[in-house]
Each structure stands twice: as structure tokens, then as C-alpha cells.
Amino acid sequence: MSAIWCLSFSSPNLPRESYSSNILEWGGRFARNTIDELDARCGTSSCSPRSCSGTIAKTRSGGIFVDAWTRLYLPFFYNQGVSVRASTLIHEARHADGKGHNRGDNDSSWEYNGAWRWEVAWLSWFVGEGQNTSTAMREQARQEANNILNTNFETHPGFNI
């Protein structure tokens, strides 16, 4: 629930959720409108007192005759801070919107405009303008954005946050 709260209440322009502004402002609206069903699952994760490993989240986008859902697995809840969990919801919402990765679990480039780009965009706006947050949450968001930029694009975008 804290990730949903972070996604919905981090914009300095609340309650405005205009798509003509930045993703921090409309990200919560986009996730609400595109994720049809949000479920918590144990999955095939392995957990110890210190961490969980395995899949974080998975989304099946739907059509008229397909049951669309987004599943959040134990590592989502136990391995990610609040701002990173919120960015995961943006990532999965992009999948729910029908945009998959085009290079395995990665995106080919920033120009592809995939889920990794959207996640980095939300994280970077959170770092710069996020409200109702802490220095630690901002720094974790910056680190996650840079990790994604450095590992999840076939062609590096050419910048870090």
C-alpha cells in the first residue's frame, strides 16, 4: 500500500494529474487506469531472514478475451524500498498498456519508449521533485534509476541521474 501511496501523492502539484505534465504528476493515474488487477503472490521466490530472491513482478496485458493481471511477488515487498516499489508499479503499468521489452528482459534503447524508460523517468522526477519523502528514499530512487540505465538497455542512453 505504501508504494501506491507514494505513486499517488509524491507530485508537488496535487491533486492535478495532467498528462500534459511530467510522469510524477500523472504516474499514479496511469497505473490506476492500466493495471486491471493487482495481486500479491508468493511465487517461486526463496526468502531468508535477510532477503528474498526471484521474480519481483509480472504483468499479463489483456485483450477482450484475456484476463489481464499484475502480480507482485515476495521480493517486491521485501527487497525494495517504497520509492522503488512505486517505480515498479509504473514499469508494470507500461506492460499492462501493451508495451513489452524488445530484447529479452531489457529494452533496446531509450527511444524504444518501453517500461524501463518509464520507470527511470518516474524515479528521476521523484528524485528531483518528489514530495512527502526523505533523503534516503530519494537516494534509493537515484541509485535504482542509475542501475536500470546501466544494465537494462542494450544501448546505454548516455546519461545517469
HELIX and SHEET records of a PDB file:
HELIX    1   1 SER A    2  PHE A    9  1                                   8    
HELIX    2   2 ILE A   23  THR A   34  1                                  12    
HELIX    3   3 LEU A   74  TYR A   78  1                                   5    
HELIX    4   4 VAL A   82  ALA A   96  1                                  15    
HELIX    5   5 TRP A  110  TYR A  112  5                                   3    
HELIX    6   6 ALA A  115  GLU A  129  1                                  15    
HELIX    7   7 THR A  135  THR A  151  1                                  17    
SHEET    1   A 3 LEU A  38  ALA A  40  0                                        
SHEET    2   A 3 TRP A  69  LEU A  72  1                                        
SHEET    3   A 3 ALA A  57  ARG A  60 -1                                        
SHEET    1   B 2 SER A  46  CYS A  47  0                                        
SHEET    2   B 2 CYS A  52  SER A  53 -1                                        
END                                                                             
